[in-house]
Amino acid sequence: MFARRKFSAAKSLLEFMGLEPGRVHFSWCSSAEAERFATLAKKVVGEVAALGPADYMAKAPLDKVAQ
């Protein structure tokens, strides 16, 4: 319960700062659930990849930093 409350507060703060809700995930998974972990990880990666880069979170575009 404590972790869930902390996560909820952190997610709300990140959303307030402009991070899309789909970029933050929380799930319970036992160390004995390797297949479940792999499935969850692939699902999260797919969802975040579908959102594309979060360029608005960077202070400067990476191509301009190198110059």
VOPAGU-2260 file (C-alpha; in pm, 1 decimal, decimal comma):
REM VOPAGU-2260
SITE   aa  ch    i         X         Y         Z
SITE  MET   A    0       0,0       0,0       0,0
SITE  PHE   A    1     279,8     243,4      84,3
SITE  ALA   A    2     448,4     192,9    -253,1
SITE  ARG   A    3     118,1     239,1    -436,8
SITE  ARG   A    4      54,0     571,8    -260,4
SITE  LYS   A    5     407,0     692,6    -333,1
SITE  PHE   A    6     373,4     590,7    -696,9
SITE  SER   A    7      38,0     765,7    -728,1
SITE  ALA   A    8     185,5    1086,8    -588,1
SITE  ALA   A    9     490,4    1065,0    -816,0
SITE  LYS   A   10     273,9     995,8   -1121,9
SITE  SER   A   11      51,0    1293,8   -1043,0
SITE  LEU   A   12     356,0    1517,7   -1009,2
SITE  LEU   A   13     503,1    1396,2   -1338,3
SITE  GLU   A   14     171,0    1452,3   -1515,6
SITE  PHE   A   15     153,1    1802,4   -1365,6
SITE  MET   A   16     499,9    1866,9   -1508,5
SITE  GLY   A   17     378,1    1764,8   -1855,0
SITE  LEU   A   18     469,8    1397,4   -1883,4
SITE  GLU   A   19     200,1    1192,4   -2056,0
SITE  PRO   A   20      28,9     935,6   -1830,0
SITE  GLY   A   21     122,1     655,1   -2071,0
SITE  ARG   A   22     493,4     699,9   -1997,0
SITE  VAL   A   23     461,9     599,3   -1630,9
SITE  HIS   A   24     366,0     245,9   -1528,9
SITE  PHE   A   25     341,2      56,8   -1202,1
SITE  SER   A   26     280,8    -314,7   -1166,9
SITE  TRP   A   27     330,4    -580,4    -903,2
SITE  CYS   A   28     550,7    -867,2   -1013,6
SITE  SER   A   29     719,3   -1142,7    -814,2
SITE  SER   A   30    1077,0   -1248,5    -883,7
SITE  ALA   A   31     932,0   -1592,6    -961,1
SITE  GLU   A   32     718,7   -1449,5   -1244,6
SITE  ALA   A   33     976,7   -1413,4   -1520,0
SITE  GLU   A   34     727,8   -1458,4   -1804,5
SITE  ARG   A   35     488,5   -1203,7   -1652,8
SITE  PHE   A   36     773,6    -956,4   -1610,0
SITE  ALA   A   37     885,8   -1002,2   -1971,3
SITE  THR   A   38     529,0    -958,3   -2095,9
SITE  LEU   A   39     477,9    -642,5   -1888,4
SITE  ALA   A   40     811,8    -498,5   -1997,4
SITE  LYS   A   41     733,7    -555,7   -2367,0
SITE  LYS   A   42     389,6    -399,8   -2323,0
SITE  VAL   A   43     531,3     -89,6   -2151,3
SITE  VAL   A   44     806,7     -48,7   -2410,9
SITE  GLY   A   45     548,8     -73,1   -2689,2
SITE  GLU   A   46     319,4     183,9   -2530,0
SITE  VAL   A   47     599,5     431,4   -2464,4
SITE  ALA   A   48     746,4     380,7   -2811,6
SITE  ALA   A   49     404,0     453,8   -2961,0
SITE  LEU   A   50     404,4     790,6   -2783,8
SITE  GLY   A   51     732,4     883,4   -2951,2
SITE  PRO   A   52    1013,3    1092,0   -2807,6
SITE  ALA   A   53     940,6    1335,6   -2527,3
SITE  ASP   A   54    1136,3    1621,3   -2683,7
SITE  TYR   A   55     956,0    1884,4   -2479,2
SITE  MET   A   56    1122,3    1744,5   -2164,6
SITE  ALA   A   57    1474,0    1817,3   -2297,0
SITE  LYS   A   58    1629,2    2157,7   -2229,7
SITE  ALA   A   59    1785,6    2174,1   -2576,1
SITE  PRO   A   60    1769,1    1952,7   -2885,8
SITE  LEU   A   61    2051,6    1700,7   -2883,5
SITE  ASP   A   62    2175,5    1802,4   -3228,1
SITE  LYS   A   63    2224,9    2161,9   -3107,5
SITE  VAL   A   64    2409,6    2060,3   -2788,7
SITE  ALA   A   65    2697,5    1910,0   -2987,0
SITE  GLN   A   66    2762,3    2236,2   -3176,5
